[in-house]
Amino acid sequence: MYRCLGLALFLPVLCGGCAAADLAGGDKVLKFHADDEPVLEQVRHGGDYVVVYRERATGELWQAHDSRRTLKKGDDIGFTRDEAGKLVAIAAGQERTLGRIPVTAQYAAWYRLPDDFDAKRRFNKDVGRIAETVTKAAVVGATVAGVAALTPDGSGDDNDDDENPDEPPTQRRHRHGR
């Protein structure tokens, strides 16, 4: 039982890294540092693109909010700044102001998502839900088993007076070493 409980409690930890791996397998297309000049290029491959930031300390990528765009081969992508100095992402003639590049980021980049991005993301969410359900079931099962283990006969009732309520309960006698 304790092995199952341990696995159930550890499973969400194992799956916790699944979300971070969502962007794995994609392609960095165009980098932009805070002090770079505006840049504009054409995409070589159609697909779904997002703006990501690379974290200085860990090197991990995180996606800029609401930056996903579906582009065709030859569409323009790029970066510029608005008059307040905020980062502006350009994709297929549309602009989206993202704000300043976070101080914890090395740079911003357009990133082409892997073709199976959505399928992997759905799978990771499903695994996370399953892990959560298994954990809850294990905790409930362990609680029930613990309560049952604490009662002398496993029934939860230590009174022997259920059959004849008019009689006083029987006294249990314990013999201590002879």
Secondary structure by P-SEA (a helix, b strand, c coil): caaaaaaaaacccccccccccccccccccccccccccbbbbbbccccbbbbbbbbccccbbbbccccbbbbcccbbbbccccccccbbbbcccbbbbccccccccccccccccccaaaaaaaaaaaaaaaaaaaaaaaaaaaaaaaaaaacccccccccccccccccccbbbbbbccc
